[in-house]
């Protein structure tokens, strides 16, 4: 919700939705991410995470993280996010940045439990897309920049 000088996040009930995601940029040479990891179970991919490095502000950008519904609740998301943390340590990052939809309440809560904080909003991110009524929520996790995990 927009206020006179900013925004307020308010949880409210909406009809349940199922969104299906595909990695639309997997084969694109101009994709934004440059490192990815998959989790495989019984010969099929059940998890995927992709990141990039922004040297100018020393942050790792989390572009994709998906866990198949059949593999949720088993710690796979945590193992995939550890890959992101490993990259932050290698790069001596100052922060990890991601964007998610305001409709992704379970994801937003998960990121908050992991220590991500609100970094901003983008009210036009999904304009022109099927999800035009959604708002991009930017989350950031500060990282010490010495390779150590945050406290």
Secondary structure, 3 states (H helix, E strand, C coil): CEECCEECCCCCCCCCCCCCCCCCCCCCCCCCCCEEEEEEECCEEEEEEEEEEECCCCEEEEEEEEECHHHCCCCHHHHHHHHHHHHHHHHCCCEEEEEEECCCHHHHHHHHHCCCEEEEEECCCCCCCCCCCCCEEEEEEECCCCCCCCC
